[in-house]
Amino acid sequence: MSKKWLTLVALALVVTMVAVLAGCGGGSAPAKPATIKIGANFEMTGGQATFGQSSVNAVKLLFKQINAAGGINGKQLELVVADNKSEPAEAANAMTKLLTQDKVVAVVGPVTSSDVLAASPIAMDKKVAVVSNSATNPKVTVENGKVKEFVFRACFLDPFQGTVAANFATKSLKAKTAAVYVDMSSDYAKGLAQFFEEAFTKAGGKIVAKEAYQQKDTDFRAALTKIKAANPDVIFNPGYYQEVGMFVKQARELGITVPLLGGDGWDSPKVVEIAGAQALENTFFVNHYAADSKDPDTIKFVETYKKEYGQTPDALAALAWDAALMVVEAIKKAGPDDPVKIKDAIAQTKNLKGVTGVITLNANHDPVKSAVIIAMKNGKMVFQETVNP
């Protein structure tokens, strides 16, 4: 074979290789991903595991429905779940993973205020929006008078929730005196206790006892004995279900029969398993929605969730659905490629009909919504009344 012929063959091979490389994306803009990655930073294990699990279930269900209908602009939604283990330090680690390794365009969660407060600085640094379904502490979205640009929530705040609990105690339960038993390791519990006390005393009530415990404590008898001696008309414990269940059980064992009152952290089937149905009689808590509501959207959500998972969705699931819906609607408006534009679209959320109500965010990135009181009867959560803002 002649040198001229070899040269022509070599040139042909080079041209072919260039063409192949060009076809594979060499020298052109990288292909856009076929899915839209959204992060879920949730308490899948640890002390608030039922909250995280129900939250993820709800988001998965929403994405399943959207993907079945064709996704967003032809792209499927991909949920990337990171377990924060119900610990603030782990919530920060989970956020770092979602943003730096998984490259999500927005994050739903965490559940608790402490976990959001630990994780959100990372999201703000990376300029990716975080929408918590249930972090109710005011500092989650506004701290030192400054709104956190990339942090949002789908729930009402502790000042409103604490006021609702106090007004229910004074007006519906006719309580003149109250004891407060608070988890001092929880930003959520401390904030809620503060606002309950302020509203209860403003309404003419008197706080006759204040006791404290730490998350993961299991024996509350010493403090409950002191509270019993103060003879309050109601006991307010704004804790999470794990400790609340033991608190309720031990209170009844000590002969405390007065109404026990709490916040949305009570909303878990585990509280019945731990305390027992009988002990939970004459107990009440503030919540974001009632599963037995007659609202058509709520009925549809509850039926669909029960069909998918075989259990009634708690308020955390309903709120997670709404938080994820806020992200989805923002991506529809802003597109999936720019997290800052997605953040801007979330901030403009207005009149969005969710499971827990109509969502319009104010300038502080907080929704103004109604609350409900749930009563425990025969081990079941039963709607008691609605309280408007």
Number of C-alpha atoms within 10 A of each C-alpha: 5 6 8 9 10 11 11 11 12 12 12 11 12 12 12 12 12 13 13 12 13 12 11 12 12 12 10 10 7 9 8 8 11 11 15 22 20 24 26 31 32 32 29 21 16 13 18 21 20 22 29 28 17 27 32 26 18 26 22 19 17 21 20 15 11 15 16 10 11 12 18 18 10 11 14 20 21 17 19 15 18 21 22 27 21 23 19 19 14 19 28 21 18 22 30 19 16 23 20 10 9 15 16 22 24 29 29 29 31 35 27 29 24 24 28 28 21 19 25 29 16 16 20 15 9 15 19 24 27 30 31 32 27 29 28 29 23 18 21 25 25 17 10 6 9 10 16 17 19 26 28 30 27 32 28 23 23 23 19 22 27 25 21 27 30 28 20 21 26 21 11 10 13 13 22 19 21 27 24 23 25 24 23 17 14 20 20 26 25 20 22 28 28 17 19 27 22 16 20 26 16 12 15 11 19 17 19 16 19 17 17 14 18 13 15 11 12 15 13 20 15 9 16 22 14 13 22 18 10 16 16 21 21 24 28 26 27 29 28 25 26 24 24 23 24 20 24 25 21 19 24 17 12 12 10 21 16 17 18 23 25 31 28 25 25 25 23 23 17 15 23 23 13 18 23 17 16 14 22 23 19 14 20 26 26 27 28 28 24 25 23 13 13 9 13 10 15 20 15 12 22 22 16 16 21 13 11 12 13 10 13 18 23 24 25 28 27 29 27 35 28 29 28 29 22 26 23 24 17 21 24 14 13 18 17 23 13 14 20 18 18 26 25 16 19 28 23 16 18 14 11 15 14 19 27 25 24 16 22 19 21 13 10 18 24 23 21 19 20 20 25 21 25 28 21 20 15 14 18 14 21 17 18 14 14 17 16 10 12
